Amino acid sequence: MTTISLKNLTKKFGDNEVVHSINLEIKDAEFIVLVGPSGCGKSTTLRMIAGLEEITGGEIVIGDRVVNNILAKDRNIAMVFQSYALYPHMNVFNNMSFALKLQKVPKTEIKERVERAARILNIEDLLNRKPSQLSGGQRQRVAMGRAIVRNPDIFLFDEPLSNLDAKLRTQMRVEIKELHQRVKNTIVYVTHDQVEAMTLGDRIVVLKDGYIEQVGDPIELFQNPVNTFVAGFIGSPPMNLINGQIIKRGENLSISFPDGFLLPVPDKPGAQISEDQNVVMGLRPGDIFLEEGSNNIPDSWKFDARIIVTEPLGSETYMHADVSGLKIIGKCEGRRVVQPQEEIKLAFNLNHLHIFDAASTKSIY
């Protein structure tokens, strides 16, 4: 069983602390993704797990071993980097088998391991080619194969798809997911791309400035972000986030926006909002749509709007619209053509409304 436990893991470069007392439990055979913007500490954390970066404080436990002082080569970890780092003068077979030869693994076993990895990755016909004869996606498969042949307890991926074009990234995401289903090893994967994180991870760890903001499965992070950072980072396009203030009209609460636009706040058990509180309204683009076909939405949740620009994506179109001075992103079916400057009516599904405290940025509704 290969679990990973990070206990108060800290990293400083000089006086600059870049990872702040991270605590994280990674289960055996789990695919966990570290995601966040550049400089958030995700690659540094991965390199500390790998043993390529010394830790400043805390503990890393792999299985039942504290590995703080164990060399990278003795941790039984395989790492796949952003750059393929293949030896240009060696063919694919020799690139994949090089580490095994250094370990003096018998030739027959090397051949078996390489051929097995090649079958898993569908690169059996590439074993005699040099890296210069391969596409970017094929090179990344070879880099993954080089990791597989070592039979590691843990795979670490450091932004392995960032050098590939959009179509190849989509294809390789599927292949990495299939690889995990086949080998069932523990995988820690680093990316800045939240779409990669959402499609690959059993759980996602969202990092910002060296702190963990939230840990959860993709649906949990999408539906229940704990603060405005997670709400704005997870989801493409991101959640609409607009500053406002809670006001009371009779018995009902609404969010008031600078130009006088009022958004009703449905009653919700456990909500921590009060009159005059400064808040941030959050609503996903998928919960803002054309009035047509919105029979289940109350009339008080429908508003006049003007289209500014559209993003047609084929099966769906994202609408950038002006609603009483607020810039909102909504979504409609791709077959429904909307044009810039068109006057429309948008329905807001306020059953999925999020409200965050403006000062703390934490979810309060």
N, C-alpha and C positions, 0 to 999 in steps of 0.2 A: 504494500500500500504506500503510495507516494503522495503525501500531503505536504503543503507548504504553510508555515506559520511565520508571519512577520510580527514581531513584538517590539513596539516603540522604536521602529526602524528610523534612524536619523542619518542624514548626510550633510556635512558642511564642506564647502570649498573655502578654505581660509576662515574668515569671519562670516561668510555668507551661508546661511542654512537653507538648503534647497529642498530637502525632504524632512518633514516635521513629524517625528514620532508616529509613524504609520503603524496601525494595527490591522492585520488582515489574515483571515483563515481561508486557505484554498483547499478544496476537497480533492480526494483521490479521483483521477480521471476527469476532473472538471476543466472546461475550457473557459478561462477567465480573461477578460480584456481590460487593459489599462488604457483609458482614453482621456484626452484633454488637450488643450492648446499647447503650442510650442513653449517650452520652458516650465512646464507644470511639474516636472520630476518623474515622468513615467519611464523614460529610457534609463535614467539614473537608477531608479528602483529595480528595473529589470537587470541591469548590469551588476547591481549588488547581489541579487539572487544568483546570478551566474558566477559570481566570484571575480568578475572583471573590474570591480570598483570596491575599494575598501569602505566598510561602514564606519560611521563616526560613533554611533550609539545604537543600543538595542540588540536584538537577536534575530537570526534567520534559522529556522528549524525545518529541515527537509526530512520527511519520515520521522524517525525518532532521534535524528542527529542534529545537534547545534553545529552549523557549518561556518560560523564566523571566521574561524582560523583554518579552514580547509581550502586547499587550492582549487581553482576552477576545474582543473583536469581530473580531480578526485571527487567531484560532486555528481558524476554520472548525469550530466546535463548536456543537451545539444542545443545550439543556438543558430538561428537563421537570421542573417542581417539584411539590412536594406540594400547594401551592395552585395552582389553574389559572391565576390571574393573567390572565384574559380582560378585555378592555375592555367594560364593560357596555353602552355606547351603540352599539357596533358589532355588525353581524351576523357570522355565522360566517365568511363569505367575507372580510370586511374584517379580522377578527381574524387569520385565517391569512395574509393577504397583506400585512399592515401593514409587516413588516420588509422585504419585497421592494420595496414602494413607496418606503421610505426609501433603498433602494439604487438607486433609479431604474431598476429592471428594466422592460423594455417590457411594456405591458399585455397583449399577446397571450401572452407567456411567463408572466406572472403567472397568467393564466387557466388555462393549460395545467398549470402546477405545482399550483395549488390543486385543480383537478379531478382530477388524478392522485392526489394525497394523499387527497382525499375518497373516491375509488374504493377505495384501499387500506384505508381505515378504515371503509368502508361508512357514510359520513355525507353522501352526495351530496344527500339530500333535506333536509338541515339547513342548507344554505349561506345561506339567507335569514333564519334565525331568530336572535334575540338570546340571549345566554347565560342570561338569566332564564327562557327557554322550554325549557331543556335539563335533562336529568337529570344527576346527578353523573358517571355513566359517559360520557354524550355530551360533557360539558364536558372530561373527560380526553382523549377522542378528539380534540377540537378542539385541545387543547394539544399533543397529539402531532402532529397535522397541521401546526400552526404550525412545529414543529421540522422535519418532513419536507420542507416546501416550500423550505427553505433549502439543500437538498442538502449537508448537512454531512458531514465525514469521520467524525465521532464523535457518537454520542448519549450524553448523560449523563442519568440518571434519579435524582432524589432523592426516595425514598419516594413515588412517584406514586400509589399505591393506598391509602394509609393513611386517606384521608377517605371511602372507599367502604365499603358494607356487605359482609358476607361473600360473598354470592352474586355481587355485581358484581366483587369482587376476584378470585374464581375465574375469571369470564368474561374479565376484562381481562388476567389472566396469560396465558391462551391467546392473546389477541389480540396481546399484546406479543411472545410467542414467534413467532407467525405473521408479525408485522411484521419481525422480525429475519431470518426465512427469506426474506422478499421483498426487503428492501433490502440485506441482507448488509453492513451497516456495523458498525464496532466499537461495542460498547455497554458502558458501565460503569454499573451499576445499584446503588443503595444501598437497603438495607432493614434493619429490625430483625427482620423476620419470617422465620424460618428455613425455613418451608414455601415462601414465595416464592423464597428463595434456592435451595432444592433443586429446585424445578420449573422455574426459569428459566435458571439459569447453566450454561454450558459448564464453567466453573470457579468455585469459590467461594473468597473470601478472608475468613477468620474473623479479626476484630479484637477485641482486648481492651485497654483502657487505652492506646490509641495504638500498640500493638505487633501485628504479624501473628503469630497463633498457628499457623495452618496454611493452606496453599493446596492445592487439589485439586479433582477433579471430585466431584459430589455423592455417588456411590457410594463413592469412596475415603474421603471424610470420614465417611460413615456407618459404614463397615465398619472403618476403621483410624484412629480419632482418635488424635492424638499425645499428648494430655493430657486431664485430667478436665474442663477447661473446654470443649473442643471436644466431648467425649463427652456432656456434659450440655446443650450448647447445640444441637447438631444432632440432630434426631430429635424426633418428637412422637407420644406422650409421650416425655420424655427417657429416656436410659439410666438404669437402676437403678445407683446409686453408693453403696456401703456400706463403711465402714471396717472393717478386720479385720487379722489377723496371720497370716503364714505359719508353719505348724507341720509337723513331720515325724512320721508314724506308720509305723514300719518303713521301707520304701523309698519310701513315697508322701508327697507334699506335699498339704496341705489349707489352706484359709483358715478360721481360727477367728474367730468373732464373739463379742461380749460375753456373750451368754446361753448360750454353749457350743455353738451350732450350727456344724457343720463342713461345708464345701463342698469336695468333691474337686477337685484341680487336675490335669487330664489332662497327660501329658507333651507338651512342645512344643519343637521345636528352636529354639535361640536365645533362649529365655526367660531373663531376668536376675533370677530370684527366688531367695531363699535363706531358710533357716530363721530364724525370729524377726523377719523383716522386716515392718515396718508397711506395709500396702498399702491400696488402695481397689479393691474388687471392682466390675466393671462388666458388666452384662448387659442387653441390649435387652428391652423388654416382649414383643416378638414371639418371643423365644427362651425364654419362660416360658409354658407352656400346660397345659391339663388333661391328666391322665394318659391319658385316653381317646384312642386313636389314636396313641399315642406308642411304637409297637412298636420303633422304632430307638433308643430312649433306655434306657441301662442302669438297672436298678433302683436302683443307688446314686446316681443323679441325680434321683430322685423323692422328694418330701417332702410331709408332711402340712401342710395350710394351712387357714386360716379366712378367708372372704370378709369384708371390712370394708365396702366400697361398690363399686358397679359403675358404669361409664359406657357404656351401650348406644348404639352409633352406627349401628345398622342391620345392616350387613354384618359388623360385628365388635363385640365388647364388651371393654373394658379392665377388668380385675379388680384392685382394690386389696386385697391380702391380707396376712395375718399368717402368717409362716413362722418358728416358734420365736422370736418376738419381733421379727423383722425385718419392716419394712414394704416390700413388694414389689409392683410393678405387672406383671401378666401380661396375656395376650390370649387370647380364645377366639372362636369363630364366633358371630355374632349370633343364629343359630338355637338355640344352646345357652343356655338360660336359667339363670343362676346368681343366687343371692339372698344378701343380707347375712346374716352369721352361719352360712352354709352351710359344713359341713366338707367339704373336697375334698382331692385329691392333685394337686400340680403337678409337671410334668416340666421340668427345666432343661436346655436344650441347651448343655452346657458346651464343645462344639466351638467355640462363638462367644464364649467367656468372654474378658473383658478384665481385665487387672490393671495398676494404676498404682501407682507408688511414692508413698507417702503424703506424704513430705517434698517431693519435686520436682514431684509431680503428673504426671510423664511416664509414658508407656506402657512397661511392661517385659515384657509378655506378650501 
